[in-house]
C-alpha cells in the first residue's frame, strides 16, 4: 500500500509539473523561444572605423587590426589611427568602452552555423548573424565563471536595445546544447547557448543554464506582474532572452 501511495503522489507531482510547464499556448511558446540577443562576435573588421574610449575620457578612432585575447577575454586592442595613420595599442584595463564592427569572415561563419541548425529557422533572425552594426563593449568587473578573483574585462553587450535594468554580456567560452544530424543534414535540436555574463544593479555574475532557476528571483523577483505571468516553475532557459526583454518592458511600464 505504501508503494501504491508513493506512486500516486509521484503521478500527481508529475502531472502538476507537466501542467505548469505547459501553461502557455503554442503561439506563446513560439514567441518566448525567439532569440532576441545579438550574436556574440570575437573578430573585428580592419576595414571599418572603430572607436576606443579610454578611462581618462580620450577618444581614439581608427581601424582595428587585432584584438588579443587570453582564455576568450580581451587584454589588448590594436588600432591604426584614422587621421594620423599611427599604430596604437591599448591595454584592456585602460579602456572604458569600445565600438567595433564584426569581420566579414566571422559573419560568414555565423551564417554557415545558422544554416546548419533547423531550430534556428524558427528561433533566430538571420540578420543578427550578418549584423553590420557596431558591437558595443564595456569595461566590467567580474569573476570569471564565478570562481576567479574579481577583475576588469571588456565585455560585449548583446541586449543593447533592452539593457537598462539587466545587461547581458557575451560569454566567449560558452558552450551550446547538442543536437543530432542524419547523413549530413542540418542539425536537429541543440544550438542553445548555455551561459552568459549578466549584470543587475551592482552585481555581475556568470549565469549558466544549470543555475537559472536558482537566480530567477534575483533577476526577476522584484516585479510582481512579471512573476505572476512567468512564475519560476513555468519557464525554460531557452526563453531567457525573451524573459529579459519582457521583464524590462514591464518594469519600465
CORHU-V683616 format. One record per residue. N is the residue number from 1. RES is the residue in one letter. SS is DSSP state (2 for helix, 1 for strand, 0 for the rest). D_FIRST is the distance of its C-alpha to the first C-alpha in whole Angstrom. Layout:
N_RES_SS_D_FIRST ; N_RES_SS_D_FIRST
This chain:
1_X_0_0 ; 2_X_2_4 ; 3_X_2_5 ; 4_X_2_5 ; 5_X_2_6 ; 6_X_2_9 ; 7_X_2_10 ; 8_X_2_10 ; 9_X_2_12 ; 10_X_2_14 ; 11_X_2_15 ; 12_X_2_17 ; 13_X_2_18 ; 14_X_2_20 ; 15_X_2_21 ; 16_X_2_22 ; 17_X_2_24 ; 18_X_2_25 ; 19_X_2_27 ; 20_X_2_29 ; 21_X_2_30 ; 22_X_0_31 ; 23_X_0_33 ; 24_X_0_36 ; 25_X_0_38 ; 26_X_2_40 ; 27_X_2_43 ; 28_X_2_42 ; 29_X_2_40 ; 30_X_2_43 ; 31_X_2_45 ; 32_X_2_43 ; 33_X_0_43 ; 34_X_0_47 ; 35_X_0_48 ; 36_X_0_51 ; 37_X_0_52 ; 38_X_0_55 ; 39_X_0_55 ; 40_X_0_56 ; 41_X_0_59 ; 42_X_0_60 ; 43_X_0_64 ; 44_X_1_67 ; 45_X_0_70 ; 46_X_0_73 ; 47_X_0_75 ; 48_X_0_74 ; 49_X_1_75 ; 50_X_1_72 ; 51_X_1_72 ; 52_X_1_71 ; 53_X_1_71 ; 54_X_1_72 ; 55_X_0_71 ; 56_X_0_74 ; 57_X_0_74 ; 58_X_0_77 ; 59_X_1_76 ; 60_X_1_76 ; 61_X_1_76 ; 62_X_1_77 ; 63_X_1_75 ; 64_X_1_72 ; 65_X_1_73 ; 66_X_1_70 ; 67_X_1_67 ; 68_X_1_66 ; 69_X_1_63 ; 70_X_1_61 ; 71_X_0_57 ; 72_X_0_57 ; 73_X_1_59 ; 74_X_1_62 ; 75_X_1_65 ; 76_X_1_68 ; 77_X_1_70 ; 78_X_1_73 ; 79_X_1_75 ; 80_X_1_78 ; 81_X_1_80 ; 82_X_0_81 ; 83_X_0_84 ; 84_X_0_86 ; 85_X_0_84 ; 86_X_0_83 ; 87_X_1_80 ; 88_X_1_78 ; 89_X_1_75 ; 90_X_1_72 ; 91_X_1_70 ; 92_X_2_66 ; 93_X_2_66 ; 94_X_2_69 ; 95_X_1_68 ; 96_X_1_67 ; 97_X_1_66 ; 98_X_1_67 ; 99_X_1_67 ; 100_X_1_67 ; 101_X_0_67 ; 102_X_1_65 ; 103_X_0_67 ; 104_X_2_67 ; 105_X_2_66 ; 106_X_2_62 ; 107_X_2_62 ; 108_X_2_63 ; 109_X_2_60 ; 110_X_2_58 ; 111_X_2_58 ; 112_X_2_58 ; 113_X_2_54 ; 114_X_2_54 ; 115_X_2_55 ; 116_X_0_52 ; 117_X_1_49 ; 118_X_0_48 ; 119_X_0_46 ; 120_X_2_49 ; 121_X_2_51 ; 122_X_2_48 ; 123_X_2_48 ; 124_X_0_51 ; 125_X_0_55 ; 126_X_2_57 ; 127_X_2_60 ; 128_X_2_58 ; 129_X_2_58 ; 130_X_0_62 ; 131_X_0_62 ; 132_X_0_66 ; 133_X_0_65 ; 134_X_0_66 ; 135_X_1_63 ; 136_X_1_63 ; 137_X_1_62 ; 138_X_1_62 ; 139_X_1_62 ; 140_X_1_58 ; 141_X_1_57 ; 142_X_1_54 ; 143_X_0_52 ; 144_X_2_51 ; 145_X_2_48 ; 146_X_2_47 ; 147_X_0_48 ; 148_X_0_52 ; 149_X_0_54 ; 150_X_0_55 ; 151_X_1_58 ; 152_X_1_60 ; 153_X_1_60 ; 154_X_1_61 ; 155_X_1_58 ; 156_X_1_58 ; 157_X_1_57 ; 158_X_0_55 ; 159_X_0_54 ; 160_X_0_58 ; 161_X_0_58 ; 162_X_0_55 ; 163_X_0_55 ; 164_X_0_56 ; 165_X_0_53 ; 166_X_1_51 ; 167_X_1_53 ; 168_X_1_51 ; 169_X_1_53 ; 170_X_0_53 ; 171_X_0_52 ; 172_X_0_54 ; 173_X_0_51 ; 174_X_0_48 ; 175_X_0_46 ; 176_X_1_45 ; 177_X_0_42 ; 178_X_0_42 ; 179_X_0_42 ; 180_X_1_43 ; 181_X_0_46 ; 182_X_0_47 ; 183_X_0_51 ; 184_X_0_52 ; 185_X_0_51 ; 186_X_0_50 ; 187_X_1_47 ; 188_X_1_44 ; 189_X_0_42 ; 190_X_0_42 ; 191_X_0_45 ; 192_X_0_44 ; 193_X_1_45 ; 194_X_0_43 ; 195_X_1_45 ; 196_X_1_48 ; 197_X_1_50 ; 198_X_1_49 ; 199_X_1_51 ; 200_X_1_50 ; 201_X_0_53 ; 202_X_0_54 ; 203_X_1_51 ; 204_X_1_51 ; 205_X_1_48 ; 206_X_1_47 ; 207_X_1_44 ; 208_X_1_42 ; 209_X_2_39 ; 210_X_2_36 ; 211_X_2_37 ; 212_X_0_38 ; 213_X_2_35 ; 214_X_2_36 ; 215_X_2_39 ; 216_X_2_39 ; 217_X_2_39 ; 218_X_2_42 ; 219_X_2_44 ; 220_X_2_43 ; 221_X_0_41 ; 222_X_0_45 ; 223_X_0_45 ; 224_X_2_42 ; 225_X_2_43 ; 226_X_2_43 ; 227_X_2_39 ; 228_X_2_38 ; 229_X_2_39 ; 230_X_0_38 ; 231_X_0_35 ; 232_X_2_34 ; 233_X_2_31 ; 234_X_2_33 ; 235_X_0_35 ; 236_X_0_36 ; 237_X_2_39 ; 238_X_2_40 ; 239_X_2_41 ; 240_X_2_43 ; 241_X_2_47 ; 242_X_2_46 ; 243_X_2_44 ; 244_X_2_47 ; 245_X_2_49 ; 246_X_2_47 ; 247_X_2_47 ; 248_X_2_51 ; 249_X_2_52 ; 250_X_2_49 ; 251_X_2_51 ; 252_X_2_54 ; 253_X_0_54
